[in-house]
Amino acid sequence: MAQQRSKNLDDAGIKQIVEILDGWSEKLTWELLIDAVELRMHNRYTRQTLHKHERIRNAFELRKTGLAGGDGTIRIVHSVELQKALERIARLETENTRLDSENVKLLEQFVRWAYNAHTRGLDNNFLNQPLPPVNRGQSKT
């Protein structure tokens, strides 16, 4: 029997996968990530599908680098509450690092766009014009 095709990744799916990576604390490979995504989202994606989304690719590379540097190790303590808190702190620190990286990339993109707009003679007044109103084609009844 032919295998069903997984649904296309949307922004919510990409966010879920990035959150999986934020909480990752063991060995990280594309196959292990694919298995974790299938377990959580009930869809199996290929490495190529995940790799073509820049947010997932950057989060994967950043997490892999963090784990290689010893960033992913969490101390083991006997108190369940303290252990949960340490795991949450580690996940939030990873998320913070990823968001910092995404912010830098967005700022670089903005500078590139500003330069390209300047070379084409677009001034701030033109660039800051409000967006046109949305025409949803509603009738006037």
C-alpha positions, 0 to 999 in steps of 0.5 A: 500500500502506498504511503500517504503524503504528509501535509505541507509545513505551514508556519505553525508546523515550522514553529512546532519543529523549532520548539522540538529543537529548542528542547533537544538535549541528546544526540541530534541527527536529522533522522532522530529529528524526523522521528521526534517530529513524527511522534509529536505531529503525526506527520513524517517529513523528509530531511530535504523537506525540513532542511529547505525551511530556513528557520528549521535549518538554522535552529538545527545547526544552532542546536547541533553546535550548542550540543557539541559545545556541551551546552545541552547537558542538564545536571541531574538532581534528586528533586523532581521540581528542581529537575523540571526547573533546570530543564525549563531553564535549559530550553528557554536559554536555547530558545533565547539563543535561537531568537537572537540568531534569528533577530540578527539574520532579520536585521541583516536582511533589513539592511540589505533591503534598505540598501537595495531600495536606496540604490533604486532611488526609493526614499523613506516617504515612499517606503513608509506609505501605508498598505492599501486597504484589503478588498475582501469583495464583500457586497454592500447589503 
